[in-house]
Amino acid sequence: MEESNCFCYLPFFSLLSPLLFIIDVVLDLWAVVSLYEEQKYFSVGLLVFLLLTSSVLLQIFSWMWYSDSSKILETKVERFIIKHGLLTLVHILQLGVFLRILAVVEISIRSFKQKTPPQEVAVNSTPDLIVLLLFKAFSESAPQLILMMVLIMQMQELYLFTVIKIAGSLSCMAFSVLSFHRSMRAFVPEKLKMGWSSSIIYFLWNLFLIGTRVVCVSLFASVLSCYITAHFLSLWTLLVLWAWWQKTDFMDTKAGEWLYRATVGLLWIMVVEEICGISSS
């Protein structure tokens, strides 16, 4: 049954996703400092590599989507950046996602003052940001979760930063999937809308399902660490080829389309792991 008041929560979801992103960034910095203090230098290097790789990936997508001449900029902060030729510099400084967060905040405040229907907030302001946060969840948070779980298995003590980082990353991943699902439903009028009850159930479903698969992969990585890279590359290559076989047409350039397919392959790795988990259970 459709919940008629579901859209009244959309501005809340529009602002909560960026807030969780900022919290996750703070937890990333805390994890790096804590690992350095524990003299886990290899883990520090691996964590920094994951953070930088994911950040660069997000900036590339953000820059390409802003460079689309057909895109209509609806906020003053975005028009100011474009007008003064600061778009490339902002993304080189890894601030592209924060620019989009400011745009979402501006549109949310404006819609509140002007009493704009919440549907417009969801459809006009959040899709690109939500997709970027979904990419971040599976390109950064998922590998971090595996790293933290392996560290817990190897350490003789249970450190606070590992527990909080695992809980934070899991929550961010589950909420990113939920936000993406809600955002996509906003574009399909005939779909039943998600209210609080269905959103909570969907969030918990993803939270526990992703969590169990991360534990399984972490056990595999802790026992057979030399094979985890081969497992990832072989599965990722097959999924990228599958995305190519589907003839995706999401980006404006061929190079951008292949980058999109490679990123989708990362997302599908977790989906394949979940399917395997359901089948084995």
N, C-alpha and C positions, 0 to 999 in steps of 0.2 A: 504493500500500500504506500502510495506517495505521501511524503510528509510535506505539507504545504508551506511550512515555515522554515524549510531547510536553508533557503537562501539568506535568511537573516544572519546566519553564522559565517557567511563567506568573507566579510571584511576581517573577522576574527582570524580565519585561516590564512588570509592574505598577509597579515602582520605576524602571525605566529611562526610561519615558515622562516622568514628572515631572522626572527629572534632566535630560533633554534640554530640557525646557521652561525650567528655571532657567538652563541654559547659554545658551539662545537669548535670554533676557531680558538676561543679562550682555552678550552680543554686540550686542544692540540698543543698550544704553547706550554701549558702546564706539564703535559706528558713529555715533551722534548726536554724541558728543564729537569724534570724528575729523573728521567732515564740518564741524563748526563751526570747528575749528582750521584746516581747509583753506579756510575762508570760502565754503563751498558753502551759502549761507543758504537758497536755495530748496529744495535737496535736504534740508536739515535740517528745514525746515517740512513738506515732504511726508512725510518719514519719521516725524516726530512725529505728524502727522495719521493716518497708517496705524496707528501703534502705539496711539493713543488710541481710534480708531474700533473696531479689533479688540478691544481690552480692554473697552470698554463693551459691545460685542456679547456677549462671553463672560460678563460679569457679569450681563447681563439674562437670558440663558438659565440660568445657574447659579441665580440668585435664583428664577426661575419654577419650576425643578425642585425646589428646596428647599421652595418654598411649597406643593407638592403634598401635601395632607393624607394621602394614601394611602401616601406614601413612608415606609419604615421606616428610621430612623436607627440605624446599628449601631456608631457610635463615640462615645466620651466627648466628644471635642472638638466634634463636630457637635451633640450634645445640649446641651452647655454653651452654645454660641452661640445655639441656638434658645431654650433655657430663659430666658436673660437678655435676650432681645429684641435681640440684637446682629446679627441676620442682615442687615438692611437696611444698617446702618452698615458691616459688613464688605464688602459689595458696593459701596457708595458709595466706599469707600477702595480699590477695585479689588483686593481680597484674596480674592474668592470662589474663584478657581482654587487659590490657595495653601491655603485651608481644605480643599478636596477632596484636595490632595496630602497634607496632614497626616492626613486620614482614611485614605487608602490606606496610608500608612506605618504608622499605628496598627494597621490590620487585618492588614497583612503581618507585623508583629512579633508580634501576638497569635496568628496562625495558625502562625507558626514555633514559638512557645513551647508551644502546645497541640497541635501537629502536626495542624492542620486540613488536610483534603485541599485541594490547590492549586486544584481546580475551583471551590471556594467563594470563594476569593480573587478569581478571574477574574470569576465571575458576580455576586458581591455588591458588590464594591468599585470596579471600574474602568470600567464602561460609560459612565456620565455624564462622567467625566473624559476618557476616550478620545475621546468625541464632541466635547467642548469643545476638545481639542487638535487634532482634525481640522479643526474650524471655524477655529481659529487658524492652522493651516498654510495654508489656502487664502484666508483673509481678510487675513492679515498677511504671512506668509513669501513667498507667491507674488508679490505686488506689490513687496515688498522686493527679491526676486531680480531682477525686471525693472529696478527702479531702479538696483541695483548694477551690472548688466550694461551699462546705458546709460551710467553714470558711467565704467566701464572703457573703453568705446568713445570717450568724449569726452575723457578725461584723457590726457595725454601720458606719464604715469607709471602704473605698476601699484602701488597701495598695498596694504599688508599687510591692513588692516582690510577692504577690499572682497573680497579673496580668501577670508579666513577667514569673513566673513559669508555669502558665497555658498555655500561648502562647508557651513557650519553650517545654513543655511536649507534647502538641498537635502536634507541628511541628516535634518533634523527632519521635513520634508514626507514623505519616503519612509518613515521609521519610523512616522509618524502613520498613514499608510495601512496599513502592515503591522500595527500594533497594533489598528486598527479591524477589519481583516480577521480576525485571530486571535480578537479578542473576540467578534465575531459568530458565528464557528464554534463557540465554547463553548456557544452557545445551541441549536445544531442537532446533536443526538447522532449522527444518521445521516451527517453530513459527515465526510470524512477529516480527521484533525487534522494540523496543521502542526508539523513538527519543525524542527531547526536547519537542515538542508539546504534544505528547501523555503522556510523563512523567509528565508534568505540570498538565494536566487534571486529571490524575490518582492521583497525590498528592493532588490536591484540593478536589477531590471526597472523599478521605479518611479523609482529614482534617475536612470537614464539616459534614460528616457522623458520624465519631467518636465523634466530638464535640457535636452534638445534642444528641447522646445517653448518653454521660457523663452528660450533663445537666439534662436529664430525671432521670438517676440513682441518681444524686446528690439531686434532689428534693425529690425523694423517701427516700433517706438517711436522709435528714434534717427533714422530717415530721415523718417518721416511722423508726427512727434509730435502734430501738430494733429488727426490722425484716430484716435488710439488711444482717446480718450475716447468718440467716436462708436461705434467698434468694440465697446468694452466694454459701453456702455449698450444698444445694439441687441441684442447677443447675450444679455446678462443679462436683458433684458425678455422676450425670447422664452422663455428657460429658466424664468423665474418663472411665466409663463403656462402652460408645459408642466407644471410642478409643480402648479399649481392644477387643470389638466385631469385630473391623476391622482387628485385628491380625497384628498390626504394628510390623515391624522388622527393627528398626533403630539403636538400640544399641547392643553391643556385649554381655551384661549380662542381666539376667532376672530382677535384681534389677534396672539396668540402664534403661531398657525398661519401667518399671512401672513409674520411675521418668519422663521419656520422655512423657508418656501418661498423667501423672498428669499435666505436664507443658503445653501440647497441650490443655488440658481441660481449662486452664486459657485463652489461645488464643481464643478458641472456644466460651467462654462466651461472649466476645465482638462481635464475629460473630453472635451469636444468638440474642444479643441485636440489632444489625444492621438489621437483618432479621425482627425482631419484629417491629422495627421502620419503615421499608419499608412497611410492611403489614398494620400497623395501619394508615399510611399516604395514 
